């Protein structure tokens, strides 16, 4: 894969308000786990973000609906699971999700989902 992964960053803004942002990562390999975890650590320790970040989810952006697509809980989508980005209709495929509120919670697609 030579397209850049996207990081979907969830956070709490205080008083129960939740928000998020979509970031480019500069990461082009779905197997670059060390780079993904380094980005999570950078976000987790950033002075302006460290008290707010709750989860970082890495996805690939696809132009055609895959057999198993990922719908992020905080982002609206169409009935087919797609999201409109500019003029493009796209789907996400989950690569890795890291819960930054815990030291050991990492989600990855199960082997059954990949088959």
N, CA, C and O atoms as CSV, one atom per row, in Angstrom:
chain,resi,resn,atom,element,x,y,z
A,1,UNK,N,N,0.834,-1.174,0.000
A,1,UNK,CA,C,0.000,0.000,0.000
A,1,UNK,C,C,0.882,1.242,0.000
A,1,UNK,O,O,1.852,1.316,0.753
A,2,UNK,N,N,0.550,2.207,-0.835
A,2,UNK,CA,C,1.371,3.410,-0.869
A,2,UNK,C,C,0.572,4.671,-0.540
A,2,UNK,O,O,1.054,5.779,-0.780
A,3,UNK,N,N,-0.619,4.529,-0.006
A,3,UNK,CA,C,-1.389,5.696,0.422
A,3,UNK,C,C,-1.198,5.927,1.907
A,3,UNK,O,O,-1.035,4.983,2.679
A,4,UNK,N,N,-1.219,7.171,2.293
A,4,UNK,CA,C,-1.000,7.544,3.679
A,4,UNK,C,C,-2.159,7.107,4.575
A,4,UNK,O,O,-3.328,7.264,4.221
A,5,UNK,N,N,-1.814,6.557,5.741
A,5,UNK,CA,C,-2.823,6.208,6.732
A,5,UNK,C,C,-3.374,7.481,7.357
A,5,UNK,O,O,-2.698,8.509,7.392
A,6,UNK,N,N,-4.593,7.405,7.843
A,6,UNK,CA,C,-5.247,8.512,8.526
A,6,UNK,C,C,-5.378,8.135,9.994
A,6,UNK,O,O,-5.690,6.992,10.327
A,7,UNK,N,N,-5.137,9.111,10.868
A,7,UNK,CA,C,-5.338,8.906,12.301
A,7,UNK,C,C,-6.610,9.653,12.713
A,7,UNK,O,O,-6.713,10.867,12.536
A,8,UNK,N,N,-7.571,8.913,13.262
A,8,UNK,CA,C,-8.787,9.509,13.814
A,8,UNK,C,C,-8.551,9.622,15.311
A,8,UNK,O,O,-8.416,8.609,15.998
A,9,UNK,N,N,-8.502,10.839,15.816
A,9,UNK,CA,C,-8.127,11.089,17.206
A,9,UNK,C,C,-9.360,11.542,17.976
A,9,UNK,O,O,-9.963,12.564,17.651
A,10,UNK,N,N,-9.732,10.774,19.003
A,10,UNK,CA,C,-10.870,11.114,19.861
A,10,UNK,C,C,-10.373,11.775,21.129
A,10,UNK,O,O,-9.273,11.495,21.604
A,11,UNK,N,N,-11.201,12.659,21.672
A,11,UNK,CA,C,-10.815,13.311,22.913
A,11,UNK,C,C,-12.012,13.821,23.688
A,11,UNK,O,O,-13.124,13.913,23.169
A,12,UNK,N,N,-11.759,14.146,24.928
A,12,UNK,CA,C,-12.761,14.760,25.790
A,12,UNK,C,C,-12.319,16.189,26.056
A,12,UNK,O,O,-11.169,16.442,26.418
A,13,UNK,N,N,-13.243,17.113,25.873
A,13,UNK,CA,C,-12.909,18.527,25.988
A,13,UNK,C,C,-13.330,19.136,27.319
A,13,UNK,O,O,-13.273,20.355,27.482
A,14,UNK,N,N,-13.745,18.321,28.262
A,14,UNK,CA,C,-14.218,18.822,29.545
A,14,UNK,C,C,-15.725,18.924,29.565
A,14,UNK,O,O,-16.366,19.047,28.522
A,15,UNK,N,N,-16.279,18.872,30.739
A,15,UNK,CA,C,-17.727,18.950,30.937
A,15,UNK,C,C,-18.483,17.919,30.094
A,15,UNK,O,O,-19.612,18.170,29.670
A,16,UNK,N,N,-17.866,16.770,29.855
A,16,UNK,CA,C,-18.523,15.696,29.119
A,16,UNK,C,C,-18.584,15.886,27.617
A,16,UNK,O,O,-19.192,15.071,26.923
A,17,UNK,N,N,-17.980,16.925,27.103
A,17,UNK,CA,C,-17.992,17.175,25.659
A,17,UNK,C,C,-16.923,16.333,24.984
A,17,UNK,O,O,-15.774,16.275,25.424
A,18,UNK,N,N,-17.339,15.675,23.892
A,18,UNK,CA,C,-16.395,14.866,23.135
A,18,UNK,C,C,-16.145,15.503,21.780
A,18,UNK,O,O,-17.020,16.160,21.215
A,19,UNK,N,N,-14.953,15.303,21.273
A,19,UNK,CA,C,-14.593,15.836,19.972
A,19,UNK,C,C,-13.541,14.975,19.336
A,19,UNK,O,O,-13.174,13.927,19.867
A,20,UNK,N,N,-13.060,15.409,18.215
A,20,UNK,CA,C,-12.036,14.638,17.542
A,20,UNK,C,C,-11.442,15.389,16.380
A,20,UNK,O,O,-11.875,16.486,16.026
A,21,UNK,N,N,-10.439,14.769,15.798
A,21,UNK,CA,C,-9.802,15.333,14.625
A,21,UNK,C,C,-9.269,14.214,13.745
A,21,UNK,O,O,-9.004,13.104,14.206
A,22,UNK,N,N,-9.120,14.531,12.486
A,22,UNK,CA,C,-8.598,13.595,11.506
A,22,UNK,C,C,-7.235,14.131,11.072
A,22,UNK,O,O,-7.127,15.259,10.591
A,23,UNK,N,N,-6.196,13.309,11.247
A,23,UNK,CA,C,-4.838,13.755,10.958
A,23,UNK,C,C,-4.173,12.903,9.887
A,23,UNK,O,O,-4.364,11.688,9.841
A,24,UNK,N,N,-3.401,13.539,9.036
A,24,UNK,CA,C,-2.498,12.805,8.162
A,24,UNK,C,C,-1.370,12.266,9.028
A,24,UNK,O,O,-1.041,12.852,10.060
A,25,UNK,N,N,-0.787,11.173,8.620
A,25,UNK,CA,C,0.224,10.536,9.461
A,25,UNK,C,C,1.618,10.497,8.836
A,25,UNK,O,O,2.612,10.402,9.555
A,26,UNK,N,N,1.700,10.568,7.533
A,26,UNK,CA,C,2.989,10.363,6.867
A,26,UNK,C,C,3.369,8.897,6.801
A,26,UNK,O,O,4.428,8.553,6.276
A,27,UNK,N,N,2.506,8.016,7.335
A,27,UNK,CA,C,2.762,6.568,7.356
A,27,UNK,C,C,2.069,5.944,6.154
A,27,UNK,O,O,0.872,6.145,5.949
A,28,UNK,N,N,2.818,5.187,5.360
A,28,UNK,CA,C,2.232,4.596,4.156
A,28,UNK,C,C,2.120,3.075,4.207
A,28,UNK,O,O,1.539,2.470,3.306
A,29,UNK,N,N,2.662,2.455,5.239
A,29,UNK,CA,C,2.594,1.000,5.347
A,29,UNK,C,C,1.641,0.599,6.468
A,29,UNK,O,O,1.718,1.125,7.578
A,30,UNK,N,N,0.750,-0.330,6.171
A,30,UNK,CA,C,-0.165,-0.836,7.194
A,30,UNK,C,C,0.555,-1.723,8.202
A,30,UNK,O,O,-0.035,-2.123,9.206
A,31,UNK,N,N,1.816,-2.031,7.947
A,31,UNK,CA,C,2.613,-2.877,8.840
A,31,UNK,C,C,3.593,-2.072,9.690
A,31,UNK,O,O,4.405,-2.652,10.410
A,32,UNK,N,N,3.527,-0.739,9.615
A,32,UNK,CA,C,4.478,0.122,10.330
A,32,UNK,C,C,3.987,0.379,11.754
A,32,UNK,O,O,3.739,1.522,12.138
A,33,UNK,N,N,3.851,-0.681,12.521
A,33,UNK,CA,C,3.333,-0.598,13.881
A,33,UNK,C,C,4.166,0.344,14.761
A,33,UNK,O,O,3.606,1.125,15.531
A,34,UNK,N,N,5.487,0.275,14.650
A,34,UNK,CA,C,6.348,1.137,15.464
A,34,UNK,C,C,6.075,2.616,15.189
A,34,UNK,O,O,6.047,3.426,16.116
A,35,UNK,N,N,5.873,2.969,13.918
A,35,UNK,CA,C,5.581,4.360,13.566
A,35,UNK,C,C,4.224,4.788,14.109
A,35,UNK,O,O,4.071,5.909,14.595
A,36,UNK,N,N,3.237,3.893,14.026
A,36,UNK,CA,C,1.908,4.217,14.546
A,36,UNK,C,C,1.957,4.429,16.054
A,36,UNK,O,O,1.385,5.391,16.566
A,37,UNK,N,N,2.631,3.543,16.757
A,37,UNK,CA,C,2.718,3.672,18.211
A,37,UNK,C,C,3.547,4.890,18.622
A,37,UNK,O,O,3.281,5.500,19.658
A,38,UNK,N,N,4.542,5.245,17.821
A,38,UNK,CA,C,5.320,6.455,18.095
A,38,UNK,C,C,4.437,7.691,17.941
A,38,UNK,O,O,4.556,8.635,18.721
A,39,UNK,N,N,3.556,7.695,16.947
A,39,UNK,CA,C,2.636,8.818,16.772
A,39,UNK,C,C,1.665,8.908,17.947
A,39,UNK,O,O,1.377,10.001,18.435
A,40,UNK,N,N,1.160,7.757,18.400
A,40,UNK,CA,C,0.266,7.738,19.565
A,40,UNK,C,C,0.987,8.338,20.771
A,40,UNK,O,O,0.412,9.148,21.498
A,41,UNK,N,N,2.231,7.948,20.981
A,41,UNK,CA,C,2.990,8.458,22.123
A,41,UNK,C,C,3.224,9.961,22.000
A,41,UNK,O,O,3.163,10.681,22.996
A,42,UNK,N,N,3.489,10.435,20.790
A,42,UNK,CA,C,3.670,11.874,20.573
A,42,UNK,C,C,2.391,12.634,20.921
A,42,UNK,O,O,2.443,13.664,21.593
A,43,UNK,N,N,1.256,12.134,20.471
A,43,UNK,CA,C,-0.024,12.788,20.777
A,43,UNK,C,C,-0.333,12.717,22.271
A,43,UNK,O,O,-0.804,13.679,22.877
A,44,UNK,N,N,-0.057,11.560,22.837
A,44,UNK,CA,C,-0.333,11.315,24.264
A,44,UNK,C,C,0.477,12.209,25.193
A,44,UNK,O,O,0.030,12.519,26.297
A,45,UNK,N,N,1.650,12.624,24.764
A,45,UNK,CA,C,2.527,13.433,25.608
A,45,UNK,C,C,2.561,14.900,25.190
A,45,UNK,O,O,3.254,15.700,25.818
A,46,UNK,N,N,1.837,15.262,24.157
A,46,UNK,CA,C,1.808,16.651,23.696
A,46,UNK,C,C,1.176,17.527,24.774
A,46,UNK,O,O,0.094,17.206,25.265
A,47,UNK,N,N,1.832,18.631,25.155
A,47,UNK,CA,C,1.336,19.454,26.265
A,47,UNK,C,C,-0.107,19.940,26.118
A,47,UNK,O,O,-0.832,20.023,27.109
A,48,UNK,N,N,-0.524,20.257,24.905
A,48,UNK,CA,C,-1.885,20.767,24.707
A,48,UNK,C,C,-2.927,19.659,24.574
A,48,UNK,O,O,-4.123,19.916,24.710
A,49,UNK,N,N,-2.487,18.432,24.309
A,49,UNK,CA,C,-3.427,17.343,24.036
A,49,UNK,C,C,-3.483,16.270,25.108
A,49,UNK,O,O,-4.498,15.586,25.240
A,50,UNK,N,N,-2.425,16.110,25.870
A,50,UNK,CA,C,-2.274,14.944,26.744
A,50,UNK,C,C,-3.425,14.728,27.723
A,50,UNK,O,O,-3.712,13.589,28.091
A,51,UNK,N,N,-4.081,15.792,28.147
A,51,UNK,CA,C,-5.190,15.636,29.092
A,51,UNK,C,C,-6.525,15.399,28.402
A,51,UNK,O,O,-7.551,15.244,29.065
A,52,UNK,N,N,-6.517,15.369,27.070
A,52,UNK,CA,C,-7.774,15.276,26.324
A,52,UNK,C,C,-7.914,14.023,25.457
A,52,UNK,O,O,-9.021,13.515,25.280
A,53,UNK,N,N,-6.806,13.525,24.919
A,53,UNK,CA,C,-6.837,12.384,23.990
A,53,UNK,C,C,-7.330,11.123,24.692
A,53,UNK,O,O,-6.862,10.788,25.780
A,54,UNK,N,N,-8.282,10.423,24.062
A,54,UNK,CA,C,-8.779,9.168,24.632
A,54,UNK,C,C,-8.530,7.960,23.731
A,54,UNK,O,O,-8.419,6.836,24.221
A,55,UNK,N,N,-8.441,8.182,22.419
A,55,UNK,CA,C,-8.244,7.054,21.509
A,55,UNK,C,C,-7.673,7.558,20.191
A,55,UNK,O,O,-8.040,8.630,19.709
A,56,UNK,N,N,-6.765,6.767,19.615
A,56,UNK,CA,C,-6.224,7.062,18.289
A,56,UNK,C,C,-6.475,5.836,17.420
A,56,UNK,O,O,-6.054,4.728,17.755
A,57,UNK,N,N,-7.162,6.042,16.306
A,57,UNK,CA,C,-7.524,4.948,15.407
A,57,UNK,C,C,-6.893,5.189,14.045
A,57,UNK,O,O,-7.103,6.238,13.434
A,58,UNK,N,N,-6.121,4.221,13.569
A,58,UNK,CA,C,-5.479,4.315,12.263
A,58,UNK,C,C,-6.322,3.561,11.242
A,58,UNK,O,O,-6.702,2.411,11.460
A,59,UNK,N,N,-6.607,4.225,10.127
A,59,UNK,CA,C,-7.421,3.632,9.072
A,59,UNK,C,C,-6.795,3.914,7.714
A,59,UNK,O,O,-5.992,4.834,7.553
A,60,UNK,N,N,-7.181,3.103,6.750
A,60,UNK,CA,C,-6.869,3.404,5.359
A,60,UNK,C,C,-8.136,3.952,4.733
A,60,UNK,O,O,-9.245,3.600,5.134
A,61,UNK,N,N,-7.965,4.802,3.763
A,61,UNK,CA,C,-9.087,5.395,3.042
A,61,UNK,C,C,-9.215,4.669,1.706
A,61,UNK,O,O,-8.249,4.583,0.948
A,62,UNK,N,N,-10.409,4.148,1.418
A,62,UNK,CA,C,-10.632,3.380,0.196
A,62,UNK,C,C,-11.703,4.046,-0.663
A,62,UNK,O,O,-12.656,4.622,-0.140
A,63,UNK,N,N,-11.541,3.964,-1.980
A,63,UNK,CA,C,-12.526,4.542,-2.898
A,63,UNK,C,C,-13.634,3.570,-3.260
A,63,UNK,O,O,-14.657,3.972,-3.814
A,64,UNK,N,N,-13.440,2.290,-2.952
A,64,UNK,CA,C,-14.464,1.267,-3.205
A,64,UNK,C,C,-14.781,0.581,-1.895
A,64,UNK,O,O,-13.895,0.390,-1.062
A,65,UNK,N,N,-16.029,0.210,-1.705
A,65,UNK,CA,C,-16.455,-0.421,-0.460
A,65,UNK,C,C,-15.788,-1.785,-0.312
A,65,UNK,O,O,-15.952,-2.657,-1.166
A,66,UNK,N,N,-15.031,-1.967,0.780
A,66,UNK,CA,C,-14.403,-3.279,1.015
A,66,UNK,C,C,-15.424,-4.236,1.624
A,66,UNK,O,O,-16.514,-3.822,2.019
A,67,UNK,N,N,-15.073,-5.491,1.696
A,67,UNK,CA,C,-15.978,-6.477,2.295
A,67,UNK,C,C,-16.266,-6.127,3.754
A,67,UNK,O,O,-17.396,-6.261,4.223
A,68,UNK,N,N,-15.228,-5.677,4.466
A,68,UNK,CA,C,-15.381,-5.285,5.873
A,68,UNK,C,C,-14.869,-3.855,6.031
A,68,UNK,O,O,-13.661,-3.621,6.067
A,69,UNK,N,N,-15.779,-2.919,6.124
A,69,UNK,CA,C,-15.364,-1.531,6.309
A,69,UNK,C,C,-15.523,-1.130,7.774
A,69,UNK,O,O,-16.202,-1.802,8.550
A,70,UNK,N,N,-14.886,-0.028,8.128
A,70,UNK,CA,C,-14.896,0.469,9.493
A,70,UNK,C,C,-15.677,1.773,9.547
A,70,UNK,O,O,-15.440,2.680,8.748
A,71,UNK,N,N,-16.601,1.865,10.481
A,71,UNK,CA,C,-17.328,3.108,10.710
A,71,UNK,C,C,-16.918,3.627,12.081
A,71,UNK,O,O,-17.159,2.976,13.097
A,72,UNK,N,N,-16.304,4.788,12.105
A,72,UNK,CA,C,-15.856,5.372,13.368
A,72,UNK,C,C,-17.068,5.870,14.143
A,72,UNK,O,O,-17.938,6.526,13.569
A,73,UNK,N,N,-17.140,5.569,15.439
A,73,UNK,CA,C,-18.323,5.914,16.228
A,73,UNK,C,C,-18.678,7.395,16.246
A,73,UNK,O,O,-19.852,7.738,16.391
A,74,UNK,N,N,-17.701,8.277,16.103
A,74,UNK,CA,C,-17.978,9.703,16.221
A,74,UNK,C,C,-18.075,10.433,14.889
A,74,UNK,O,O,-18.140,11.662,14.854
A,75,UNK,N,N,-18.085,9.683,13.799
A,75,UNK,CA,C,-18.171,10.299,12.476
A,75,UNK,C,C,-19.420,9.758,11.783
A,75,UNK,O,O,-19.631,8.546,11.723
A,76,UNK,N,N,-20.221,10.640,11.276
A,76,UNK,CA,C,-21.421,10.218,10.554
A,76,UNK,C,C,-21.061,9.544,9.239
A,76,UNK,O,O,-20.005,9.802,8.660
A,77,UNK,N,N,-21.952,8.681,8.777
A,77,UNK,CA,C,-21.699,7.998,7.514
A,77,UNK,C,C,-23.029,7.751,6.805
A,77,UNK,O,O,-24.100,7.868,7.400
A,78,UNK,N,N,-22.935,7.407,5.523
A,78,UNK,CA,C,-24.106,7.080,4.740
A,78,UNK,C,C,-24.613,5.685,5.077
A,78,UNK,O,O,-23.989,4.953,5.845
A,79,UNK,N,N,-25.743,5.332,4.500
A,79,UNK,CA,C,-26.336,4.009,4.755
A,79,UNK,C,C,-25.393,2.872,4.374
A,79,UNK,O,O,-25.454,1.792,4.962
A,80,UNK,N,N,-24.525,3.109,3.396
A,80,UNK,CA,C,-23.588,2.071,2.955
A,80,UNK,C,C,-22.272,2.096,3.735
A,80,UNK,O,O,-21.341,1.362,3.406
A,81,UNK,N,N,-22.193,2.944,4.773
A,81,UNK,CA,C,-20.990,3.026,5.584
A,81,UNK,C,C,-19.947,3.982,5.029
A,81,UNK,O,O,-18.852,4.091,5.580
A,82,UNK,N,N,-20.271,4.671,3.954
A,82,UNK,CA,C,-19.314,5.588,3.343
A,82,UNK,C,C,-19.380,6.962,3.996
A,82,UNK,O,O,-20.330,7.301,4.702
A,83,UNK,N,N,-18.345,7.730,3.734
A,83,UNK,CA,C,-18.255,9.092,4.225
A,83,UNK,C,C,-17.921,9.987,3.047
A,83,UNK,O,O,-17.128,9.608,2.185
A,84,UNK,N,N,-18.505,11.148,3.002
A,84,UNK,CA,C,-18.230,12.093,1.932
A,84,UNK,C,C,-17.055,12.977,2.330
A,84,UNK,O,O,-17.146,13.721,3.307
A,85,UNK,N,N,-15.950,12.906,1.584
A,85,UNK,CA,C,-14.787,13.773,1.793
A,85,UNK,C,C,-14.620,14.602,0.533
A,85,UNK,O,O,-14.107,14.118,-0.475
A,86,UNK,N,N,-15.050,15.841,0.594
A,86,UNK,CA,C,-15.029,16.674,-0.611
A,86,UNK,C,C,-15.976,16.085,-1.636
A,86,UNK,O,O,-17.143,15.830,-1.340
A,87,UNK,N,N,-15.472,15.870,-2.844
A,87,UNK,CA,C,-16.292,15.270,-3.904
A,87,UNK,C,C,-16.246,13.750,-3.883
A,87,UNK,O,O,-16.954,13.097,-4.649
A,88,UNK,N,N,-15.420,13.183,-3.015
A,88,UNK,CA,C,-15.200,11.735,-3.005
A,88,UNK,C,C,-16.029,11.020,-1.946
A,88,UNK,O,O,-16.190,11.507,-0.827
A,89,UNK,N,N,-16.543,9.878,-2.313
A,89,UNK,CA,C,-17.198,8.965,-1.381
A,89,UNK,C,C,-16.144,7.939,-0.982
A,89,UNK,O,O,-15.582,7.261,-1.842
A,90,UNK,N,N,-15.867,7.818,0.336
A,90,UNK,CA,C,-14.799,6.932,0.790
A,90,UNK,C,C,-15.282,6.028,1.918
A,90,UNK,O,O,-16.260,6.316,2.607
A,91,UNK,N,N,-14.562,4.934,2.077
A,91,UNK,CA,C,-14.777,4.005,3.187
A,91,UNK,C,C,-13.466,3.886,3.934
A,91,UNK,O,O,-12.392,4.112,3.376
A,92,UNK,N,N,-13.567,3.533,5.193
A,92,UNK,CA,C,-12.372,3.311,5.999
A,92,UNK,C,C,-12.203,1.827,6.258
A,92,UNK,O,O,-13.178,1.084,6.367
A,93,UNK,N,N,-10.948,1.408,6.355
A,93,UNK,CA,C,-10.604,0.062,6.765
A,93,UNK,C,C,-9.736,0.189,8.014
A,93,UNK,O,O,-8.719,0.882,7.996
A,94,UNK,N,N,-10.128,-0.471,9.081
A,94,UNK,CA,C,-9.412,-0.387,10.357
A,94,UNK,C,C,-8.059,-1.078,10.272
A,94,UNK,O,O,-7.945,-2.214,9.812
A,95,UNK,N,N,-7.040,-0.360,10.727
A,95,UNK,CA,C,-5.694,-0.926,10.813
A,95,UNK,C,C,-5.338,-1.168,12.281
A,95,UNK,O,O,-4.912,-2.265,12.643
A,96,UNK,N,N,-5.513,-0.143,13.130
A,96,UNK,CA,C,-5.132,-0.246,14.534
A,96,UNK,C,C,-5.849,0.834,15.317
A,96,UNK,O,O,-5.965,1.969,14.855
A,97,UNK,N,N,-6.333,0.487,16.506
A,97,UNK,CA,C,-6.929,1.474,17.414
A,97,UNK,C,C,-6.275,1.321,18.777
A,97,UNK,O,O,-6.137,0.211,19.292
A,98,UNK,N,N,-5.875,2.444,19.353
A,98,UNK,CA,C,-5.207,2.436,20.650
A,98,UNK,C,C,-5.987,3.314,21.614
A,98,UNK,O,O,-6.177,4.505,21.364
A,99,UNK,N,N,-6.438,2.726,22.715
A,99,UNK,CA,C,-7.118,3.448,23.782
A,99,UNK,C,C,-6.042,4.082,24.647
A,99,UNK,O,O,-5.306,3.376,25.336
A,100,UNK,N,N,-5.943,5.396,24.621
A,100,UNK,CA,C,-4.866,6.068,25.343
A,100,UNK,C,C,-5.178,6.262,26.823
A,100,UNK,O,O,-4.344,6.777,27.567
A,101,UNK,N,N,-6.367,5.856,27.256
A,101,UNK,CA,C,-6.698,5.959,28.675
A,101,UNK,C,C,-6.249,4.720,29.436
A,101,UNK,O,O,-6.355,4.669,30.662
A,102,UNK,N,N,-5.746,3.721,28.714
A,102,UNK,CA,C,-5.286,2.480,29.326
A,102,UNK,C,C,-3.911,2.139,28.768
A,102,UNK,O,O,-3.595,2.499,27.635
A,103,UNK,N,N,-3.116,1.469,29.532
A,103,UNK,CA,C,-1.779,1.101,29.067
A,103,UNK,C,C,-1.754,-0.121,28.158
A,103,UNK,O,O,-0.747,-0.373,27.496
A,104,UNK,N,N,-2.843,-0.883,28.114
A,104,UNK,CA,C,-2.752,-2.145,27.384
A,104,UNK,C,C,-3.952,-2.464,26.508
A,104,UNK,O,O,-4.217,-3.640,26.259
A,105,UNK,N,N,-4.680,-1.480,26.037
A,105,UNK,CA,C,-5.837,-1.759,25.188
A,105,UNK,C,C,-5.539,-1.351,23.754
A,105,UNK,O,O,-5.465,-0.165,23.432
A,106,UNK,N,N,-5.369,-2.350,22.899
A,106,UNK,CA,C,-5.132,-2.129,21.477
A,106,UNK,C,C,-6.119,-2.998,20.713
A,106,UNK,O,O,-6.250,-4.188,21.000
A,107,UNK,N,N,-6.821,-2.409,19.734
A,107,UNK,CA,C,-7.766,-3.153,18.898
A,107,UNK,C,C,-7.168,-3.303,17.502
A,107,UNK,O,O,-6.626,-2.352,16.940
A,108,UNK,N,N,-7.273,-4.491,16.963
A,108,UNK,CA,C,-6.898,-4.741,15.579
A,108,UNK,C,C,-7.979,-5.636,14.987
A,108,UNK,O,O,-8.669,-6.335,15.729
A,109,UNK,N,N,-8.139,-5.630,13.667
A,109,UNK,CA,C,-9.142,-6.526,13.082
A,109,UNK,C,C,-8.824,-7.976,13.399
A,109,UNK,O,O,-7.663,-8.384,13.391
A,110,UNK,N,N,-9.866,-8.751,13.679
A,110,UNK,CA,C,-9.651,-10.170,13.956
A,110,UNK,C,C,-9.353,-10.906,12.662
A,110,UNK,O,O,-9.657,-10.408,11.578
A,111,UNK,N,N,-8.758,-12.088,12.768
A,111,UNK,CA,C,-8.435,-12.890,11.596
A,111,UNK,C,C,-9.689,-13.234,10.808
A,111,UNK,O,O,-9.641,-13.310,9.580
A,112,UNK,N,N,-10.819,-13.444,11.492
A,112,UNK,CA,C,-12.074,-13.758,10.819
A,112,UNK,C,C,-12.533,-12.595,9.958
A,112,UNK,O,O,-13.061,-12.816,8.868
A,113,UNK,N,N,-12.346,-11.349,10.418
A,113,UNK,CA,C,-12.745,-10.183,9.649
A,113,UNK,C,C,-11.902,-10.022,8.400
A,113,UNK,O,O,-12.385,-9.502,7.394
A,114,UNK,N,N,-10.651,-10.456,8.443
A,114,UNK,CA,C,-9.748,-10.296,7.312
A,114,UNK,C,C,-9.980,-11.328,6.226
A,114,UNK,O,O,-9.555,-11.123,5.089
A,115,UNK,N,N,-10.641,-12.428,6.542
A,115,UNK,CA,C,-10.847,-13.494,5.552
A,115,UNK,C,C,-11.975,-13.173,4.627
A,115,UNK,O,O,-12.285,-13.961,3.733
